[in-house]
Amino acid sequence: MPAQSPKVPPVDRERIRLSAPRLNASFCAEIEKELKCDQIAIDEDERLLHSFGKSYPDLFRVRRGEVDHPPDMVILPETNANVEAVVRSAHRNNVCIIPFGGGTNIVGGINPMDNARMVVSLDMRRMNRLVSIDAYSMTATIQAGALGPKLEKDLQEKGFSLGHFPDSFEFSTLGGWLATRSAGMQSDAYGKIEDMVVAIRLVTPSGVLETRVVPASSAGPDLNQWVVGSEGILGVITEATMRVHKNPAVKDYRGYLFPSFEDGVNAVYACVEQNFPPSLIRLQDSGESELAFNMKSHPKGLRALIQKPIKKYLLHKGYTAPCIMIVGFEGESKNVKHSQLQAFRIFRKNKGFPLGKKVGQTWSVDKFNVPYLRDYIMDYGCMVDVSETATSWTQIISLHRAFTQAIQEKFASEFGHGYVGCHISHTYKTGACLYFTYAARQLPGEELKQYYAYKKFATDTIMKNGGTVSHHHAIGTEHLPWMEQEVSKTGLQALRAVKKSLDPQGIFNPGKLIPEVFIHSLLEQPLESD
């Protein structure tokens, strides 16, 4: 990529024009009786806000002012009764509903896809309360529209934490996390979101699905897990009871340096295998580590003098393409010290060089800022995307090598160069998540064609080398072509049957998760313009 490129700024808001809302008269009359005026919006700003998620194609289009399919109405329910009334009326009048949390989805999961029916974005932002907390059982019931910061603030005031911190934490909601099987940065300690859920409440066109607040049950398949990951195609999650834990007494984050990605992987695997995993591990490969080094401000004065001999020593010891690991420990002081001693021993055995707490502290401050670099890079005419997956420990190194090499070779043949980096996070006894980022110069006039070509190439490479199509970003529309390969024809048949049973007219978030399923009822009502 050139060192300097002309800026390509987004268009001014005033230049974006939306089509007139398509309104179903019967539906509008019914909800106006059920809701207050300020719970119903058809103004352009609200509709624009709910038109896209945060994928590369979403950002590319909205930056150019291309908003082809905005929702026709935004509804902001405040109670379970509000939600039920809206769903009943939508089902009766064949109006589509897209549950909306924070709008941070990057795989097309909230984009309106139905061109024939009225589409409502059901924004859950006003249903954001901590309903109750059972301090003895360590559970909390929380409304689905709670944004990460408010959710954690409410819990921490009671002495507890959910411990779920995805990159989108500041702008995403509990309902969104559940709908997409989200993973947070401390998943090594607390699990993914599906590991935290105890009970759930889902409003569907066929009725309200509620599970019991019990630690476990053998009453058939786990319906909580049918709802988690359903991406809003079955109904809308209104609240959930979650496992919580006491606020950790100690939070200790540090940096380590390894001579190679493989050395770092060996250290991570040994921690997991010997039952001493930190609460957070983020191992960056050499590409991502080099980017991190280049983004640092250059040291000056005494600090620069001290670092020079350390760098010389590391080069002498073979750290020619070093890899950074951020490692965090949370919990009671005694337990943290014990885990640290064992983990640090494992790191030393695998050539880990301690960088101290400063690196960990810097990462903690900036941890939620990294995803926004994509918006900045797009100002300079760059395509940038991520591909996250998970695979077994046996295939971690081979998948990482195959993906990195394939992307680099494609860049070399088309552009001469580009960027690819990766980090490991979210570890398990059987494997771990690999999170790849790649970027190259945009092809003027063919930006989206270029993006989808790379999306297919990257995902095909992952699937061919033993990875899952998505570890925590979900399916949406972007990953639909690989769903049959991921879950089998029979698996899709089961998903379609559940969809048909709970949502017979296909009004909930059509076009997502299940390929080629757009159920349009013969009872469709004519639409009237505002």
Buried (B, 14 or more C-beta within 10 A) or exposed (E): BEEEBEEBEBEEEEEBEBEEBBBBEBBBEBBEEBBEEEBBBBEBEBBBBBBBBBBBBBBBBBBBBEBEBBBBBBBBBBEBEBBBBBBBBBBBBBBBBBBBBBBBBBBBBBBBBBEEBBBBBBBBBBBBBBEEBEEEEBBBBBBBBBBBEBBBEBBEEBEBBBBBBBBBBBBBBBBBBBBBBBBBBBBBBBBBBBEBBBBBBBBBBBEBBBBEEEEEEEEEEBBBBBBBBBBBBBBBBBBBBBBBBEBBEBBBBBBBBBBBBBBBBBBBBBBBEEEBBBBBBBBBBBBBBBBBEEEEEEEEEEEEEEEEEEEEEBEEEEBEEBBBBBBBBBBEEEBBBBBBEBBBBBBEEBBBBBBEEEBBEBBBEEBBEBBEBBEEBBBBBBBBBBBBBBBEBEBBBEBBBBBBEBBBEBBEEBEEEBBBBBBBBBBBEEBBBBBBBBBBBBBEEEBBEBBEBBBEBBBBBBBEBBBBBBBBBBBBBBBBBBBEEBBEEEEBEEBBEBBEEBBBBBBBBBBBBBBEBEBBEEEBBEBEEE
